[in-house]
Every structure is written in structure tokens, then in C-alpha cells.
Amino acid sequence: MNIKNVEKGEKAQSKQNSNTKNHPISYIQVNSQVQKQKLLAEKIYAVGYSSPKRSNFKGPVNAKTIILGHFLKRTNKSSKAPKTTDNSLLPTQHSSTPKSIASKRHRGLSLGTHPIKMMSGELSHVRKSSVNPMPNVVFKYASATQTGFIPDFPQKENQDAFLEVYDREMSIFGVFDGHGVLGHKVSNYIKSRLPVLLSKSIRDVRSSLRNAISIIKEELPTLIDTSFSGSTLNLVIIKGKKLFCANIGDSRAIIGNQVNDIDSKTSSGKNWVSVSLSRDHKPDLEEEAARIARCGGRVFSYTDEEGNPLGPARVWLKDQNTPGLAMSRSLGDSVAASVGVSSEPEILEYDLTGQDKFLVIGSDGVFEFLSNEEIVKLVVPHWRSGNPNAACQTLVSSAEYQWRNVIFI
């Protein structure tokens, strides 16, 4: 595709109140363009759906979105990537639904360059996109933020943070979903510290990632009270045709893969599959629960008056019903870490091919309402028309629609 026609990129993230956690999402287009988005949501059943997309119970949120344009040469026909039929990469699904109280929230997307002071819930940042050629890749990206609205907590801090670092040899994009009273400080520290640490040595990507995360883990409690505050991390490094995805927590990254590399102008979306680059770290995963049990922790959900589980599985101390963290890995959360919540990242190395068209990185907010496959299906028409901005708007509005059309029980 001609560089002049490269689609614009954007990025969105969202956040939640301190009693719940934030949920970012980002969409990146490989072999065409990249987009990022981030949303939050409560655990609910959407009208017209037999079950929710995710089991996590989330409160009202703020929304941020990042979209990145990533174009690869279509002549690259290397081996096929694993599809979502690989169960080891698929996110777990839960069927229980917690009780919740309806509350307003706003999600959206904007583009621009200069922060603009606006009312809560309105667009607050706009940045122009840019096109940067690389040997085999062209990136075009922009960013935007929109603060969500919580009726009972209008001054809530936005706890989500995103990272975008472009370099001719390598690019880094990340979403950090803070939770707890000081979750915004944790996520923003990770955002600012990671590129500094990675810039010192990146020859061995895996080793550099683990080392940088280990250093941040040690530094956080000396700077911030992380007893009951922490953040997820979903970081993508693109180096040539190699992609590395590091994940801690329940943020997620997926790729939209066009089977048989059918021409984008004629694609109907039927020949697309989603490829999972990360899995959600939930306490009820067998190996995660086993580690927590070995460390003296307990894993169970909230229950109703009849003892039925409500919402996702959570991590608790041996003799106290705290902290109730709904993920098995995070950065920070020192109390939960004392009973097996890990900060060890899972790192996936992925060879980009001509069939990989876009990548979505984000928090669990969007994925509570939209499955991996639904996200790919929604993005395809906009990828085909070369409009990543519209793709991002579609994802935001679709997630919001599902939230508004729910039955609270």
C-alpha cells in the first residue's frame, strides 16, 4: 500500500475506580495498520447475548485509546501463525454474573496533539498522526484520551497509562491498567521507567524484558505504597518482523490474521481469524491457583446469600478476607504478592507474516463485551477502507452499546 494512503492510528485506554481495576485495549494493524484502545466495564449480561464475554466485575470507567498503523510488505509469505484454536493461548471464560448497580460511564476516542482542558467525560487529548518508513514496516500512529464519568466519584484519578516508543530499528507499545487507590501512580511509573531500562540493552529482547520488569518490581514499593495497589502490563515490542508480547495480569493482545492473504478490497471478513498473543492471568487457572495455594493463599469468588459465586475468582490471604485481587499476576500489590500473586511476565515471540494485518492490545474492559473474534470482525471493514480511526470508534461504541443494553441481576 502506498505510504500516502496509510491509515491513521489511534489509541484508547480506560480506567476504573479504586475498588475495582482498570481495563485498557489497543488495536494494532500488522501488514496494514495498528490501533490501540482501552476500556473498562462491569460484569453483566448483554441483551441479546446468552452470556457475558468476560467474568470480571468492573465498575464505571475512564477511557483511553491508542491506535497504531503498521504496514508490512505483502510479499512476506512466511509460515502460518497459530490460530485461536490453540487452547493454550485462549482466554478463560466464566459463566457467573455478579450483582451490580447501574452507573453511567462514557467511552470514546479523539485525535490530536495538545492536551485540552475539558469537562469530565469529554475528549482531553488530541495528537496528529505520523508516518515513519522502516526497511519492511511503516508505522503511523496517534493517541487520544477521554476520561470516563462516575456519578459518585467525579474526581477519580485516571489509572490507565499507555506507552508508544518509535525507533527505526524497534518500536514499543504498551498498556498498563492500574488498580487500587494508587493504581494511577503504579501504571504511570511503569510507563515512564520501562523505556529507560529497555534502552540500555535490547539485544536479547526476552532477557531485557525480564530484567527491566524485575528492576521495576523492586523499585515500586520504595516509591509508592503498593500494599493494595498495582497494575497490569501488556507490552508489545516489534523488531523487524519479530514481535514480542510480554504480559502480566489480564490485559490482552490479539492479532487479526487474514487467511490465505485475500485481497483487502474484496475481503468480507469471513476469512479472518484472531490470534491470541497473551492469556489472561486469572486466579482460577489451574497452575496459577496451585502456586497461590503453595504460598498460603486462597482462591474463591464473592458469593450471594445462597452461596452462589458472584463474579471472578479472587486471591485472599490465608486467615483474612483481603485483598480480593481478581488476577493472579500483577506489578505492585505487595499484600497479594505475599500469597503467590506473581510479577513474572509470560513472553511470547511471534513471527509476523503477510497474513497478519492488525494487532489489538488492551485492557479487559473491551473484552468483557466483545470477544476476540467480534473485535476482528468489527475492525476488518475499516482496515479494508484504510480508516483505523473509524475502526477505533466502532470498537468503543460497540463496547458502550453492550454495556448500555444489559440486564443487572
C-alpha positions in Angstrom: 0.0 0.0 0.0 1.2 3.4 -0.8 2.5 5.3 2.2 0.3 8.2 1.3 -2.7 6.0 1.9 -1.5 4.6 5.2 -4.4 4.7 7.6 -4.2 6.9 10.7 -3.7 5.2 14.0 -5.1 5.9 17.4 -5.0 4.6 20.9 -7.5 4.2 23.7 -7.4 3.2 27.3 -9.8 3.3 30.1 -9.8 3.0 33.8 -11.9 2.2 36.8 -12.5 3.2 40.4 -10.1 2.2 43.2 -12.3 -0.6 44.4 -12.1 -2.3 41.0 -9.4 -2.3 38.3 -8.8 -0.5 35.0 -9.1 -2.1 31.6 -7.2 -0.9 28.5 -7.3 -2.2 25.0 -5.2 -1.4 22.0 -5.6 -2.3 18.3 -2.5 -2.6 16.1 -2.7 -3.3 12.4 0.1 -5.6 11.2 0.8 -5.5 7.4 -1.5 -2.5 7.3 -2.1 -0.5 10.5 -2.2 -0.5 14.2 -4.7 0.6 16.7 -4.9 0.7 20.5 -7.9 1.1 22.7 -8.7 0.8 26.4 -12.0 0.4 28.2 -13.5 -0.6 31.5 -16.7 -2.4 32.4 -18.7 -4.2 34.9 -19.6 -7.9 34.8 -23.0 -8.1 33.2 -25.2 -9.9 30.7 -25.7 -8.0 27.5 -29.2 -8.0 26.0 -29.3 -10.5 23.1 -26.3 -12.4 24.4 -26.5 -15.7 26.2 -23.5 -14.9 28.4 -21.0 -12.2 29.1 -17.7 -12.0 27.3 -15.6 -11.9 30.5 -16.3 -12.8 34.1 -14.6 -9.9 35.8 -16.8 -7.5 37.6 -15.8 -3.9 36.7 -17.1 -0.6 37.8 -17.5 2.6 35.8 -14.5 3.6 33.9 -12.4 6.1 32.1 -11.4 5.5 28.5 -8.2 6.0 26.6 -7.4 4.8 23.2 -4.2 4.3 21.2 -4.2 3.2 17.6 -1.0 2.5 15.7 -0.7 2.0 11.9 1.6 -0.8 11.0 2.2 -1.9 7.4 4.3 -4.8 6.2 5.2 -5.8 2.7 2.6 -8.2 1.2 5.4 -10.2 -0.3 6.2 -11.7 3.1 4.7 -15.2 2.9 6.4 -17.0 5.8 4.9 -19.8 7.8 1.3 -19.6 9.2 0.8 -18.3 12.7 -1.1 -20.2 15.4 -4.8 -19.5 15.4 -7.2 -19.3 18.3 -7.9 -23.0 18.1 -4.7 -23.3 20.2 -6.4 -23.6 23.6 -3.2 -22.8 25.4 -3.4 -19.3 24.1 -7.2 -18.8 24.5 -8.5 -16.7 27.4 -10.6 -18.5 30.0 -14.3 -17.8 30.1 -16.6 -17.8 33.1 -20.3 -18.0 33.4 -21.2 -16.4 36.7 -22.5 -12.9 36.9 -22.3 -10.6 40.0 -24.9 -8.3 41.2 -24.2 -4.7 40.4 -25.6 -1.2 40.5 -26.0 0.6 37.2 -23.9 3.7 36.9 -23.2 6.0 33.9 -19.9 5.8 32.1 -18.6 7.4 28.9 -16.2 6.0 26.4 -14.8 7.5 23.3 -11.9 8.4 21.1 -10.2 11.5 19.9 -7.2 12.5 17.9 -4.9 15.4 18.5 -1.6 16.9 19.6 -2.1 19.2 22.5 -3.9 18.5 25.8 -7.1 20.4 26.1 -8.8 21.0 29.4 -12.4 19.8 29.2 -15.3 18.7 31.3 -15.1 15.2 32.8 -16.1 12.7 30.2 -15.1 14.8 27.3 -12.1 14.4 25.0 -9.0 15.6 26.7 -6.1 14.9 24.4 -5.5 15.1 20.7 -2.4 14.3 18.7 -1.7 14.3 15.0 -0.6 11.0 13.4 2.8 10.5 11.7 4.2 8.2 9.1 7.7 6.7 9.5 9.2 4.3 6.9 11.3 1.3 8.0 13.0 -1.4 5.9 10.0 -3.7 5.9 7.5 -1.7 8.1 5.7 1.6 8.1 4.2 2.9 11.3 1.6 5.6 11.6 0.1 6.4 14.9 -1.8 8.9 17.0 -3.2 9.0 20.5 -6.2 10.2 22.4 -7.7 10.1 25.8 -11.1 10.6 27.2 -11.9 10.5 30.9 -14.9 8.4 32.0 -17.7 9.6 34.2 -18.6 8.2 37.6 -21.6 9.9 39.2 -20.5 9.2 42.8 -16.8 9.9 42.1 -16.4 12.7 39.6 -12.8 13.5 40.6 -11.5 9.9 40.3 -7.9 9.6 39.0 -7.4 8.0 35.6 -5.4 4.9 36.5 -4.6 3.8 32.9 -1.3 4.6 31.1 0.0 3.8 27.7 3.4 3.8 26.1 4.4 4.3 22.5 8.1 4.5 21.5 9.1 4.6 17.8 12.6 3.8 16.6 13.9 2.9 13.2 15.1 -0.5 14.5 12.4 -1.2 17.1 9.1 0.0 18.4 7.4 -0.5 21.7 3.7 -0.2 22.6 2.2 -0.9 25.9 -0.9 -0.7 28.1 -0.8 -0.6 31.9 -4.1 -0.9 33.7 -3.8 0.4 37.3 -6.0 -0.7 40.2 -6.3 0.3 43.8 -6.0 3.7 45.4 -2.6 4.4 44.0 -3.0 2.4 40.8 -2.5 5.5 38.6 0.9 6.1 40.2 1.9 2.5 39.6 0.9 2.4 36.0 2.5 5.8 35.2 5.7 4.8 36.9 5.9 1.6 34.8 5.2 3.7 31.7 8.0 6.1 32.4 10.6 3.6 33.7 10.3 0.8 31.1 11.7 2.7 28.1 14.6 3.9 30.1 15.5 0.4 31.2 15.0 -1.1 27.8 17.1 1.5 26.1 20.1 0.3 28.0 20.2 -3.1 26.5 17.8 -4.7 24.0 19.9 -7.2 22.1 18.2 -10.1 23.8 14.6 -9.0 23.9 13.4 -11.7 26.3 16.2 -11.2 28.8 16.0 -7.4 28.6 12.2 -7.5 29.3 12.6 -9.8 32.3 15.4 -7.7 33.7 13.5 -4.4 33.3 10.4 -5.8 34.9 12.4 -7.3 37.8 14.0 -3.9 38.4 10.6 -2.1 38.4 9.2 -4.7 40.8 12.0 -3.9 43.3 11.7 -0.2 42.8 7.9 0.2 43.1 7.5 -0.4 46.9 10.3 2.0 47.7 8.5 4.8 45.9 4.8 4.0 46.2 2.6 2.3 48.8 1.8 -0.8 46.8 0.1 -2.8 49.6 -3.2 -2.7 47.8 -2.3 -1.0 44.5 -0.8 -2.3 41.3 -1.1 -2.5 37.6 -1.3 -5.0 34.7 1.3 -4.8 31.9 0.8 -5.8 28.3 3.8 -4.7 26.2 4.5 -5.4 22.5 7.9 -4.9 21.0 8.2 -5.0 17.2 11.7 -5.5 16.0 11.8 -6.1 12.2 9.4 -8.9 11.5 9.7 -10.3 15.1 7.0 -9.4 17.6 7.4 -10.0 21.3 4.5 -9.7 23.7 5.1 -9.6 27.5 2.0 -9.9 29.7 1.3 -9.6 33.4 -2.3 -9.6 34.5 -5.5 -9.6 32.5 -4.8 -7.1 29.7 -4.8 -8.8 26.3 -3.2 -8.7 22.9 -4.6 -10.3 19.7 -3.7 -10.2 16.0 -6.2 -10.1 13.1 -5.0 -12.7 10.6 -6.3 -12.8 7.1 -6.4 -16.4 6.0 -4.9 -17.1 2.6 -4.0 -13.3 2.4 -7.1 -12.5 0.3 -7.0 -9.0 -1.2 -8.2 -6.4 1.3 -10.5 -4.8 -1.2 -12.6 -8.0 -1.6 -12.4 -9.4 1.9 -15.7 -9.9 3.5 -14.3 -10.7 7.0 -15.3 -14.4 6.6 -11.7 -15.4 6.1 -10.3 -13.8 9.2 -9.2 -15.4 12.5 -8.0 -13.9 15.7 -4.6 -15.0 17.1 -4.0 -14.7 20.8 -0.6 -13.3 21.8 -1.3 -13.4 25.6 -3.6 -15.1 28.0 -5.5 -13.6 31.0 -3.8 -14.3 34.3 -6.8 -15.4 36.4 -6.6 -17.0 39.9 -8.7 -20.0 38.9 -6.3 -21.1 36.2 -5.0 -24.5 37.4 -1.3 -23.6 37.6 -2.0 -20.1 38.9 -4.3 -21.5 41.7 -1.7 -24.1 42.6 1.0 -21.5 43.0 -1.2 -19.4 45.2 -2.1 -22.4 47.4 1.5 -23.3 47.8 2.2 -19.8 49.1 -0.6 -19.9 51.6 -3.3 -18.0 49.7 -6.9 -18.9 49.0 -8.9 -18.5 45.7 -12.6 -18.0 45.7 -15.3 -15.7 44.4 -17.8 -13.5 46.3 -21.0 -15.3 47.0 -24.6 -14.4 47.3 -26.9 -15.2 50.2 -27.4 -18.7 48.9 -23.7 -19.4 48.5 -23.6 -19.0 44.7 -20.4 -17.5 43.3 -20.6 -13.9 42.1 -18.0 -12.5 39.7 -14.5 -13.7 39.1 -12.2 -15.8 41.3 -10.1 -13.6 43.7 -7.0 -14.0 45.7 -7.2 -13.8 49.6 -4.8 -14.2 52.5 -4.9 -17.4 54.5 -6.7 -16.0 57.5 -8.2 -12.7 56.2 -10.7 -11.9 53.5 -8.3 -9.4 51.9 -7.1 -8.2 49.3 -9.6 -9.9 46.9 -7.5 -9.3 43.8 -9.2 -10.6 40.7 -5.9 -11.5 38.9 -3.1 -13.9 39.6 -0.2 -11.7 38.3 0.4 -8.0 38.6 3.1 -5.4 39.3 2.8 -4.0 42.8 0.1 -5.5 45.1 2.6 -6.4 47.8 0.0 -7.9 50.1 -1.3 -10.2 47.3 2.3 -11.0 46.3 2.9 -12.4 49.8 0.5 -15.3 48.9 1.6 -16.1 45.4 0.4 -13.3 43.1 3.4 -13.1 40.7 5.1 -10.4 38.7 6.7 -12.8 36.4 5.8 -12.0 32.8 4.8 -14.5 30.2 6.6 -13.6 27.0 5.5 -14.8 23.5 7.7 -14.5 20.4 5.8 -14.2 17.2 7.0 -14.1 13.5 4.9 -11.6 11.6 3.7 -12.8 8.2 1.9 -11.2 5.3 -1.4 -12.6 6.7 -1.1 -10.6 9.9 -2.9 -7.3 9.3 -3.6 -5.7 12.7 -2.8 -6.1 16.4 -5.1 -5.1 19.2 -3.6 -4.6 22.7 -5.9 -3.7 25.5 -7.4 -4.0 29.0 -10.2 -6.3 29.9 -12.8 -3.6 29.7 -13.5 -4.0 26.0 -13.1 -7.8 26.1 -15.9 -8.0 28.7 -18.3 -7.1 26.0 -16.5 -8.0 22.7 -14.9 -11.4 22.1 -11.6 -11.6 20.2 -13.5 -12.7 17.1 -16.0 -9.9 17.3 -13.2 -7.4 17.6 -11.6 -8.7 14.5 -14.9 -8.7 12.6 -15.6 -5.1 13.6 -12.1 -3.9 12.5 -12.0 -5.7 9.1 -14.3 -3.2 7.2 -12.3 -0.3 8.4 -9.0 -2.0 7.7 -10.3 -2.6 4.2 -11.2 1.0 3.7 -8.0 2.3 5.3 -9.7 4.0 8.2 -8.2 2.9 11.6 -9.9 6.0 13.3 -13.3 4.6 12.3 -12.2 1.2 13.5 -11.4 2.5 16.9 -14.7 4.5 17.1 -16.5 1.3 16.2 -14.9 -0.7 19.0 -15.6 2.0 21.5 -19.2 2.5 20.5 -19.8 -1.3 20.3 -18.5 -1.9 23.8 -20.5 1.0 25.1 -23.6 -0.3 23.4 -23.2 -3.7 25.0 -22.8 -2.0 28.4 -26.0 0.1 28.0 -28.1 -2.9 26.8 -27.6 -5.1 29.8 -29.7 -6.7 32.5 -28.4 -6.2 36.0 -29.1 -9.1 38.4 
